Amino acid sequence: MNRSTIPYAFAALIIAISSTGCSSMSRNTVTGAGIGGVAGAVITGGSPTGAAVGAVVGGVIGNEIDKKK
């Protein structure tokens, strides 16, 4: 992990910790967005656009996972 992705990883950690009191759908959505944002940033070399796109895609996937249960 290079230095430009550390803030994204820290932000994802804060989001994951703050979602502990949420419903499972909200928690899955927030967790998916955090993981997707970090993954998008890493894949694109720290691009904010890549992080945003990854967060959106991850949030949608996290939201859909709970609907299938």
HTML snippet that shows the backbone in 3Dmol.js (N, CA, C, O; Angstrom):
<script src="https://3Dmol.org/build/3Dmol-min.js"></script>
<div id="view" style="width:600px;height:400px;position:relative"></div>
<script>
const pdb = `
ATOM      1  N   MET A   1       0.850  -1.167   0.000  1.00  0.00           N
ATOM      2  CA  MET A   1       0.000   0.000   0.000  1.00  0.00           C
ATOM      3  C   MET A   1       0.900   1.235   0.000  1.00  0.00           C
ATOM      4  O   MET A   1       1.742   1.397   0.883  1.00  0.00           O
ATOM      5  N   ASN A   2       0.720   2.094  -0.984  1.00  0.00           N
ATOM      6  CA  ASN A   2       1.539   3.290  -1.015  1.00  0.00           C
ATOM      7  C   ASN A   2       0.910   4.386  -0.163  1.00  0.00           C
ATOM      8  O   ASN A   2      -0.204   4.235   0.339  1.00  0.00           O
ATOM      9  N   ARG A   3       1.628   5.479  -0.008  1.00  0.00           N
ATOM     10  CA  ARG A   3       1.189   6.556   0.879  1.00  0.00           C
ATOM     11  C   ARG A   3      -0.125   7.199   0.454  1.00  0.00           C
ATOM     12  O   ARG A   3      -0.861   7.700   1.304  1.00  0.00           O
ATOM     13  N   SER A   4      -0.435   7.198  -0.826  1.00  0.00           N
ATOM     14  CA  SER A   4      -1.648   7.877  -1.269  1.00  0.00           C
ATOM     15  C   SER A   4      -2.909   7.099  -0.925  1.00  0.00           C
ATOM     16  O   SER A   4      -3.995   7.679  -0.943  1.00  0.00           O
ATOM     17  N   THR A   5      -2.812   5.818  -0.615  1.00  0.00           N
ATOM     18  CA  THR A   5      -3.998   5.032  -0.276  1.00  0.00           C
ATOM     19  C   THR A   5      -4.240   4.958   1.223  1.00  0.00           C
ATOM     20  O   THR A   5      -5.300   4.496   1.644  1.00  0.00           O
ATOM     21  N   ILE A   6      -3.300   5.393   2.031  1.00  0.00           N
ATOM     22  CA  ILE A   6      -3.467   5.331   3.482  1.00  0.00           C
ATOM     23  C   ILE A   6      -4.661   6.155   3.961  1.00  0.00           C
ATOM     24  O   ILE A   6      -5.414   5.666   4.803  1.00  0.00           O
ATOM     25  N   PRO A   7      -4.875   7.379   3.470  1.00  0.00           N
ATOM     26  CA  PRO A   7      -6.067   8.115   3.929  1.00  0.00           C
ATOM     27  C   PRO A   7      -7.379   7.413   3.576  1.00  0.00           C
ATOM     28  O   PRO A   7      -8.336   7.466   4.349  1.00  0.00           O
ATOM     29  N   TYR A   8      -7.430   6.760   2.421  1.00  0.00           N
ATOM     30  CA  TYR A   8      -8.641   6.031   2.041  1.00  0.00           C
ATOM     31  C   TYR A   8      -8.878   4.852   2.975  1.00  0.00           C
ATOM     32  O   TYR A   8     -10.011   4.594   3.380  1.00  0.00           O
ATOM     33  N   ALA A   9      -7.831   4.149   3.311  1.00  0.00           N
ATOM     34  CA  ALA A   9      -7.961   3.009   4.221  1.00  0.00           C
ATOM     35  C   ALA A   9      -8.407   3.483   5.602  1.00  0.00           C
ATOM     36  O   ALA A   9      -9.236   2.837   6.243  1.00  0.00           O
ATOM     37  N   PHE A  10      -7.866   4.599   6.057  1.00  0.00           N
ATOM     38  CA  PHE A  10      -8.258   5.157   7.348  1.00  0.00           C
ATOM     39  C   PHE A  10      -9.725   5.578   7.328  1.00  0.00           C
ATOM     40  O   PHE A  10     -10.455   5.332   8.288  1.00  0.00           O
ATOM     41  N   ALA A  11     -10.157   6.210   6.242  1.00  0.00           N
ATOM     42  CA  ALA A  11     -11.555   6.626   6.122  1.00  0.00           C
ATOM     43  C   ALA A  11     -12.488   5.417   6.123  1.00  0.00           C
ATOM     44  O   ALA A  11     -13.554   5.455   6.737  1.00  0.00           O
ATOM     45  N   ALA A  12     -12.092   4.353   5.442  1.00  0.00           N
ATOM     46  CA  ALA A  12     -12.913   3.135   5.421  1.00  0.00           C
ATOM     47  C   ALA A  12     -13.016   2.532   6.815  1.00  0.00           C
ATOM     48  O   ALA A  12     -14.075   2.035   7.199  1.00  0.00           O
ATOM     49  N   LEU A  13     -11.942   2.569   7.564  1.00  0.00           N
ATOM     50  CA  LEU A  13     -11.953   2.040   8.926  1.00  0.00           C
ATOM     51  C   LEU A  13     -12.895   2.849   9.809  1.00  0.00           C
ATOM     52  O   LEU A  13     -13.667   2.275  10.577  1.00  0.00           O
ATOM     53  N   ILE A  14     -12.844   4.168   9.710  1.00  0.00           N
ATOM     54  CA  ILE A  14     -13.725   5.029  10.500  1.00  0.00           C
ATOM     55  C   ILE A  14     -15.183   4.767  10.143  1.00  0.00           C
ATOM     56  O   ILE A  14     -16.035   4.686  11.028  1.00  0.00           O
ATOM     57  N   ILE A  15     -15.476   4.634   8.850  1.00  0.00           N
ATOM     58  CA  ILE A  15     -16.852   4.365   8.416  1.00  0.00           C
ATOM     59  C   ILE A  15     -17.331   3.023   8.956  1.00  0.00           C
ATOM     60  O   ILE A  15     -18.461   2.910   9.430  1.00  0.00           O
ATOM     61  N   ALA A  16     -16.485   2.020   8.888  1.00  0.00           N
ATOM     62  CA  ALA A  16     -16.870   0.691   9.373  1.00  0.00           C
ATOM     63  C   ALA A  16     -17.138   0.711  10.870  1.00  0.00           C
ATOM     64  O   ALA A  16     -18.088   0.079  11.333  1.00  0.00           O
ATOM     65  N   ILE A  17     -16.328   1.417  11.625  1.00  0.00           N
ATOM     66  CA  ILE A  17     -16.522   1.488  13.072  1.00  0.00           C
ATOM     67  C   ILE A  17     -17.799   2.262  13.408  1.00  0.00           C
ATOM     68  O   ILE A  17     -18.525   1.889  14.329  1.00  0.00           O
ATOM     69  N   SER A  18     -18.071   3.327  12.669  1.00  0.00           N
ATOM     70  CA  SER A  18     -19.237   4.156  12.978  1.00  0.00           C
ATOM     71  C   SER A  18     -20.544   3.499  12.584  1.00  0.00           C
ATOM     72  O   SER A  18     -21.603   3.952  13.018  1.00  0.00           O
ATOM     73  N   SER A  19     -20.511   2.460  11.789  1.00  0.00           N
ATOM     74  CA  SER A  19     -21.746   1.812  11.350  1.00  0.00           C
ATOM     75  C   SER A  19     -22.157   0.651  12.244  1.00  0.00           C
ATOM     76  O   SER A  19     -23.052  -0.110  11.877  1.00  0.00           O
ATOM     77  N   THR A  20     -21.532   0.492  13.402  1.00  0.00           N
ATOM     78  CA  THR A  20     -21.822  -0.670  14.239  1.00  0.00           C
ATOM     79  C   THR A  20     -23.229  -0.642  14.825  1.00  0.00           C
ATOM     80  O   THR A  20     -23.753  -1.701  15.171  1.00  0.00           O
ATOM     81  N   GLY A  21     -23.855   0.509  14.951  1.00  0.00           N
ATOM     82  CA  GLY A  21     -25.199   0.581  15.510  1.00  0.00           C
ATOM     83  C   GLY A  21     -26.301   0.580  14.467  1.00  0.00           C
ATOM     84  O   GLY A  21     -27.473   0.728  14.814  1.00  0.00           O
ATOM     85  N   CYS A  22     -25.962   0.418  13.216  1.00  0.00           N
ATOM     86  CA  CYS A  22     -26.938   0.491  12.127  1.00  0.00           C
ATOM     87  C   CYS A  22     -27.613  -0.856  11.902  1.00  0.00           C
ATOM     88  O   CYS A  22     -27.169  -1.883  12.417  1.00  0.00           O
ATOM     89  N   SER A  23     -28.700  -0.834  11.120  1.00  0.00           N
ATOM     90  CA  SER A  23     -29.336  -2.082  10.709  1.00  0.00           C
ATOM     91  C   SER A  23     -28.382  -2.843   9.797  1.00  0.00           C
ATOM     92  O   SER A  23     -27.398  -2.281   9.317  1.00  0.00           O
ATOM     93  N   SER A  24     -28.671  -4.114   9.560  1.00  0.00           N
ATOM     94  CA  SER A  24     -27.743  -4.904   8.748  1.00  0.00           C
ATOM     95  C   SER A  24     -27.670  -4.398   7.317  1.00  0.00           C
ATOM     96  O   SER A  24     -26.603  -4.451   6.705  1.00  0.00           O
ATOM     97  N   MET A  25     -28.795  -3.901   6.758  1.00  0.00           N
ATOM     98  CA  MET A  25     -28.749  -3.377   5.395  1.00  0.00           C
ATOM     99  C   MET A  25     -27.869  -2.134   5.329  1.00  0.00           C
ATOM    100  O   MET A  25     -27.054  -1.990   4.417  1.00  0.00           O
ATOM    101  N   SER A  26     -28.036  -1.238   6.299  1.00  0.00           N
ATOM    102  CA  SER A  26     -27.206  -0.032   6.322  1.00  0.00           C
ATOM    103  C   SER A  26     -25.745  -0.387   6.538  1.00  0.00           C
ATOM    104  O   SER A  26     -24.859   0.182   5.900  1.00  0.00           O
ATOM    105  N   ARG A  27     -25.499  -1.316   7.427  1.00  0.00           N
ATOM    106  CA  ARG A  27     -24.124  -1.721   7.718  1.00  0.00           C
ATOM    107  C   ARG A  27     -23.480  -2.343   6.485  1.00  0.00           C
ATOM    108  O   ARG A  27     -22.319  -2.060   6.187  1.00  0.00           O
ATOM    109  N   ASN A  28     -24.219  -3.191   5.761  1.00  0.00           N
ATOM    110  CA  ASN A  28     -23.676  -3.798   4.548  1.00  0.00           C
ATOM    111  C   ASN A  28     -23.408  -2.747   3.476  1.00  0.00           C
ATOM    112  O   ASN A  28     -22.406  -2.819   2.766  1.00  0.00           O
ATOM    113  N   THR A  29     -24.300  -1.777   3.363  1.00  0.00           N
ATOM    114  CA  THR A  29     -24.116  -0.719   2.372  1.00  0.00           C
ATOM    115  C   THR A  29     -22.884   0.119   2.690  1.00  0.00           C
ATOM    116  O   THR A  29     -22.073   0.404   1.809  1.00  0.00           O
ATOM    117  N   VAL A  30     -22.749   0.509   3.948  1.00  0.00           N
ATOM    118  CA  VAL A  30     -21.603   1.334   4.357  1.00  0.00           C
ATOM    119  C   VAL A  30     -20.305   0.550   4.241  1.00  0.00           C
ATOM    120  O   VAL A  30     -19.294   1.081   3.782  1.00  0.00           O
ATOM    121  N   THR A  31     -20.330  -0.695   4.652  1.00  0.00           N
ATOM    122  CA  THR A  31     -19.121  -1.521   4.551  1.00  0.00           C
ATOM    123  C   THR A  31     -18.726  -1.724   3.093  1.00  0.00           C
ATOM    124  O   THR A  31     -17.550  -1.623   2.743  1.00  0.00           O
ATOM    125  N   GLY A  32     -19.709  -2.008   2.247  1.00  0.00           N
ATOM    126  CA  GLY A  32     -19.423  -2.164   0.821  1.00  0.00           C
ATOM    127  C   GLY A  32     -18.858  -0.902   0.210  1.00  0.00           C
ATOM    128  O   GLY A  32     -17.940  -0.957  -0.608  1.00  0.00           O
ATOM    129  N   ALA A  33     -19.409   0.246   0.609  1.00  0.00           N
ATOM    130  CA  ALA A  33     -18.907   1.518   0.089  1.00  0.00           C
ATOM    131  C   ALA A  33     -17.470   1.776   0.548  1.00  0.00           C
ATOM    132  O   ALA A  33     -16.639   2.255  -0.224  1.00  0.00           O
ATOM    133  N   GLY A  34     -17.190   1.455   1.800  1.00  0.00           N
ATOM    134  CA  GLY A  34     -15.828   1.648   2.307  1.00  0.00           C
ATOM    135  C   GLY A  34     -14.818   0.753   1.614  1.00  0.00           C
ATOM    136  O   GLY A  34     -13.745   1.202   1.208  1.00  0.00           O
ATOM    137  N   ILE A  35     -15.169  -0.509   1.485  1.00  0.00           N
ATOM    138  CA  ILE A  35     -14.266  -1.448   0.812  1.00  0.00           C
ATOM    139  C   ILE A  35     -14.109  -1.090  -0.657  1.00  0.00           C
ATOM    140  O   ILE A  35     -13.004  -1.126  -1.198  1.00  0.00           O
ATOM    141  N   GLY A  36     -15.223  -0.744  -1.303  1.00  0.00           N
ATOM    142  CA  GLY A  36     -15.166  -0.352  -2.709  1.00  0.00           C
ATOM    143  C   GLY A  36     -14.352   0.907  -2.936  1.00  0.00           C
ATOM    144  O   GLY A  36     -13.621   1.013  -3.921  1.00  0.00           O
ATOM    145  N   GLY A  37     -14.481   1.862  -2.023  1.00  0.00           N
ATOM    146  CA  GLY A  37     -13.704   3.095  -2.145  1.00  0.00           C
ATOM    147  C   GLY A  37     -12.210   2.852  -2.037  1.00  0.00           C
ATOM    148  O   GLY A  37     -11.423   3.395  -2.813  1.00  0.00           O
ATOM    149  N   VAL A  38     -11.827   2.038  -1.076  1.00  0.00           N
ATOM    150  CA  VAL A  38     -10.403   1.712  -0.928  1.00  0.00           C
ATOM    151  C   VAL A  38      -9.913   0.926  -2.139  1.00  0.00           C
ATOM    152  O   VAL A  38      -8.836   1.201  -2.668  1.00  0.00           O
ATOM    153  N   ALA A  39     -10.704  -0.051  -2.575  1.00  0.00           N
ATOM    154  CA  ALA A  39     -10.301  -0.850  -3.734  1.00  0.00           C
ATOM    155  C   ALA A  39     -10.180   0.019  -4.984  1.00  0.00           C
ATOM    156  O   ALA A  39      -9.231  -0.125  -5.755  1.00  0.00           O
ATOM    157  N   GLY A  40     -11.143   0.921  -5.185  1.00  0.00           N
ATOM    158  CA  GLY A  40     -11.086   1.822  -6.335  1.00  0.00           C
ATOM    159  C   GLY A  40      -9.864   2.723  -6.304  1.00  0.00           C
ATOM    160  O   GLY A  40      -9.243   2.974  -7.337  1.00  0.00           O
ATOM    161  N   ALA A  41      -9.522   3.210  -5.120  1.00  0.00           N
ATOM    162  CA  ALA A  41      -8.340   4.061  -4.987  1.00  0.00           C
ATOM    163  C   ALA A  41      -7.062   3.279  -5.270  1.00  0.00           C
ATOM    164  O   ALA A  41      -6.160   3.774  -5.945  1.00  0.00           O
ATOM    165  N   VAL A  42      -6.994   2.066  -4.754  1.00  0.00           N
ATOM    166  CA  VAL A  42      -5.801   1.243  -4.955  1.00  0.00           C
ATOM    167  C   VAL A  42      -5.646   0.867  -6.428  1.00  0.00           C
ATOM    168  O   VAL A  42      -4.551   0.948  -6.986  1.00  0.00           O
ATOM    169  N   ILE A  43      -6.743   0.457  -7.047  1.00  0.00           N
ATOM    170  CA  ILE A  43      -6.685   0.026  -8.447  1.00  0.00           C
ATOM    171  C   ILE A  43      -6.276   1.162  -9.363  1.00  0.00           C
ATOM    172  O   ILE A  43      -5.534   0.947 -10.322  1.00  0.00           O
ATOM    173  N   THR A  44      -6.752   2.379  -9.082  1.00  0.00           N
ATOM    174  CA  THR A  44      -6.461   3.524  -9.954  1.00  0.00           C
ATOM    175  C   THR A  44      -5.259   4.336  -9.493  1.00  0.00           C
ATOM    176  O   THR A  44      -5.015   5.424 -10.015  1.00  0.00           O
ATOM    177  N   GLY A  45      -4.523   3.839  -8.546  1.00  0.00           N
ATOM    178  CA  GLY A  45      -3.320   4.534  -8.099  1.00  0.00           C
ATOM    179  C   GLY A  45      -3.592   5.765  -7.249  1.00  0.00           C
ATOM    180  O   GLY A  45      -2.807   6.713  -7.270  1.00  0.00           O
ATOM    181  N   GLY A  46      -4.689   5.767  -6.501  1.00  0.00           N
ATOM    182  CA  GLY A  46      -4.996   6.877  -5.608  1.00  0.00           C
ATOM    183  C   GLY A  46      -5.898   7.937  -6.204  1.00  0.00           C
ATOM    184  O   GLY A  46      -6.031   9.020  -5.634  1.00  0.00           O
ATOM    185  N   SER A  47      -6.512   7.657  -7.321  1.00  0.00           N
ATOM    186  CA  SER A  47      -7.395   8.623  -7.970  1.00  0.00           C
ATOM    187  C   SER A  47      -8.671   8.819  -7.156  1.00  0.00           C
ATOM    188  O   SER A  47      -9.324   7.839  -6.796  1.00  0.00           O
ATOM    189  N   PRO A  48      -9.038  10.072  -6.859  1.00  0.00           N
ATOM    190  CA  PRO A  48     -10.303  10.314  -6.161  1.00  0.00           C
ATOM    191  C   PRO A  48     -11.517   9.840  -6.961  1.00  0.00           C
ATOM    192  O   PRO A  48     -12.505   9.389  -6.382  1.00  0.00           O
ATOM    193  N   THR A  49     -11.445   9.940  -8.271  1.00  0.00           N
ATOM    194  CA  THR A  49     -12.542   9.458  -9.106  1.00  0.00           C
ATOM    195  C   THR A  49     -12.681   7.946  -8.984  1.00  0.00           C
ATOM    196  O   THR A  49     -13.792   7.428  -8.875  1.00  0.00           O
ATOM    197  N   GLY A  50     -11.566   7.247  -9.002  1.00  0.00           N
ATOM    198  CA  GLY A  50     -11.589   5.801  -8.826  1.00  0.00           C
ATOM    199  C   GLY A  50     -12.150   5.406  -7.469  1.00  0.00           C
ATOM    200  O   GLY A  50     -12.887   4.427  -7.353  1.00  0.00           O
ATOM    201  N   ALA A  51     -11.794   6.177  -6.439  1.00  0.00           N
ATOM    202  CA  ALA A  51     -12.321   5.903  -5.099  1.00  0.00           C
ATOM    203  C   ALA A  51     -13.827   6.124  -5.050  1.00  0.00           C
ATOM    204  O   ALA A  51     -14.555   5.334  -4.449  1.00  0.00           O
ATOM    205  N   ALA A  52     -14.291   7.192  -5.677  1.00  0.00           N
ATOM    206  CA  ALA A  52     -15.725   7.487  -5.681  1.00  0.00           C
ATOM    207  C   ALA A  52     -16.513   6.423  -6.439  1.00  0.00           C
ATOM    208  O   ALA A  52     -17.559   5.970  -5.974  1.00  0.00           O
ATOM    209  N   VAL A  53     -16.014   6.031  -7.593  1.00  0.00           N
ATOM    210  CA  VAL A  53     -16.703   4.998  -8.378  1.00  0.00           C
ATOM    211  C   VAL A  53     -16.705   3.672  -7.605  1.00  0.00           C
ATOM    212  O   VAL A  53     -17.716   2.971  -7.569  1.00  0.00           O
ATOM    213  N   GLY A  54     -15.583   3.340  -6.997  1.00  0.00           N
ATOM    214  CA  GLY A  54     -15.520   2.112  -6.197  1.00  0.00           C
ATOM    215  C   GLY A  54     -16.468   2.144  -5.019  1.00  0.00           C
ATOM    216  O   GLY A  54     -17.074   1.127  -4.682  1.00  0.00           O
ATOM    217  N   ALA A  55     -16.606   3.307  -4.383  1.00  0.00           N
ATOM    218  CA  ALA A  55     -17.516   3.437  -3.249  1.00  0.00           C
ATOM    219  C   ALA A  55     -18.967   3.247  -3.676  1.00  0.00           C
ATOM    220  O   ALA A  55     -19.743   2.585  -2.987  1.00  0.00           O
ATOM    221  N   VAL A  56     -19.329   3.830  -4.815  1.00  0.00           N
ATOM    222  CA  VAL A  56     -20.701   3.680  -5.311  1.00  0.00           C
ATOM    223  C   VAL A  56     -20.993   2.219  -5.646  1.00  0.00           C
ATOM    224  O   VAL A  56     -22.020   1.673  -5.244  1.00  0.00           O
ATOM    225  N   VAL A  57     -20.085   1.598  -6.382  1.00  0.00           N
ATOM    226  CA  VAL A  57     -20.296   0.194  -6.771  1.00  0.00           C
ATOM    227  C   VAL A  57     -20.332  -0.701  -5.527  1.00  0.00           C
ATOM    228  O   VAL A  57     -21.183  -1.585  -5.423  1.00  0.00           O
ATOM    229  N   GLY A  58     -19.427  -0.477  -4.601  1.00  0.00           N
ATOM    230  CA  GLY A  58     -19.408  -1.274  -3.373  1.00  0.00           C
ATOM    231  C   GLY A  58     -20.656  -1.083  -2.532  1.00  0.00           C
ATOM    232  O   GLY A  58     -21.169  -2.042  -1.956  1.00  0.00           O
ATOM    233  N   GLY A  59     -21.151   0.150  -2.454  1.00  0.00           N
ATOM    234  CA  GLY A  59     -22.382   0.415  -1.705  1.00  0.00           C
ATOM    235  C   GLY A  59     -23.582  -0.288  -2.302  1.00  0.00           C
ATOM    236  O   GLY A  59     -24.412  -0.837  -1.578  1.00  0.00           O
ATOM    237  N   VAL A  60     -23.677  -0.272  -3.621  1.00  0.00           N
ATOM    238  CA  VAL A  60     -24.791  -0.957  -4.292  1.00  0.00           C
ATOM    239  C   VAL A  60     -24.712  -2.461  -4.048  1.00  0.00           C
ATOM    240  O   VAL A  60     -25.724  -3.099  -3.757  1.00  0.00           O
ATOM    241  N   ILE A  61     -23.521  -3.022  -4.165  1.00  0.00           N
ATOM    242  CA  ILE A  61     -23.357  -4.457  -3.936  1.00  0.00           C
ATOM    243  C   ILE A  61     -23.690  -4.798  -2.478  1.00  0.00           C
ATOM    244  O   ILE A  61     -24.372  -5.790  -2.219  1.00  0.00           O
ATOM    245  N   GLY A  62     -23.220  -3.997  -1.536  1.00  0.00           N
ATOM    246  CA  GLY A  62     -23.518  -4.235  -0.132  1.00  0.00           C
ATOM    247  C   GLY A  62     -25.000  -4.155   0.166  1.00  0.00           C
ATOM    248  O   GLY A  62     -25.516  -4.927   0.974  1.00  0.00           O
ATOM    249  N   ASN A  63     -25.682  -3.240  -0.470  1.00  0.00           N
ATOM    250  CA  ASN A  63     -27.123  -3.092  -0.297  1.00  0.00           C
ATOM    251  C   ASN A  63     -27.867  -4.300  -0.866  1.00  0.00           C
ATOM    252  O   ASN A  63     -28.826  -4.780  -0.260  1.00  0.00           O
ATOM    253  N   GLU A  64     -27.443  -4.781  -1.995  1.00  0.00           N
ATOM    254  CA  GLU A  64     -28.115  -5.913  -2.647  1.00  0.00           C
ATOM    255  C   GLU A  64     -27.874  -7.230  -1.909  1.00  0.00           C
ATOM    256  O   GLU A  64     -28.723  -8.120  -1.954  1.00  0.00           O
ATOM    257  N   ILE A  65     -26.756  -7.367  -1.246  1.00  0.00           N
ATOM    258  CA  ILE A  65     -26.445  -8.612  -0.533  1.00  0.00           C
ATOM    259  C   ILE A  65     -27.504  -8.876   0.526  1.00  0.00           C
ATOM    260  O   ILE A  65     -27.955 -10.011   0.679  1.00  0.00           O
ATOM    261  N   ASP A  66     -27.908  -7.841   1.261  1.00  0.00           N
ATOM    262  CA  ASP A  66     -28.872  -8.031   2.336  1.00  0.00           C
ATOM    263  C   ASP A  66     -30.269  -8.358   1.801  1.00  0.00           C
ATOM    264  O   ASP A  66     -31.036  -9.040   2.480  1.00  0.00           O
ATOM    265  N   LYS A  67     -30.604  -7.898   0.630  1.00  0.00           N
ATOM    266  CA  LYS A  67     -31.924  -8.157   0.065  1.00  0.00           C
ATOM    267  C   LYS A  67     -32.115  -9.625  -0.291  1.00  0.00           C
ATOM    268  O   LYS A  67     -33.248 -10.105  -0.336  1.00  0.00           O
ATOM    269  N   LYS A  68     -31.034 -10.340  -0.543  1.00  0.00           N
ATOM    270  CA  LYS A  68     -31.124 -11.737  -0.953  1.00  0.00           C
ATOM    271  C   LYS A  68     -31.323 -12.676   0.228  1.00  0.00           C
ATOM    272  O   LYS A  68     -31.615 -13.856   0.031  1.00  0.00           O
ATOM    273  N   LYS A  69     -31.171 -12.180   1.446  1.00  0.00           N
ATOM    274  CA  LYS A  69     -31.303 -13.035   2.638  1.00  0.00           C
ATOM    275  C   LYS A  69     -32.752 -13.229   2.992  1.00  0.00           C
ATOM    276  O   LYS A  69     -33.064 -13.918   3.964  1.00  0.00           O
TER     277      LYS A  69
END
`;
const viewer = $3Dmol.createViewer("view");
viewer.addModel(pdb, "pdb");
viewer.setStyle({}, {cartoon: {color: "spectrum"}});
viewer.zoomTo();
viewer.render();
</script>
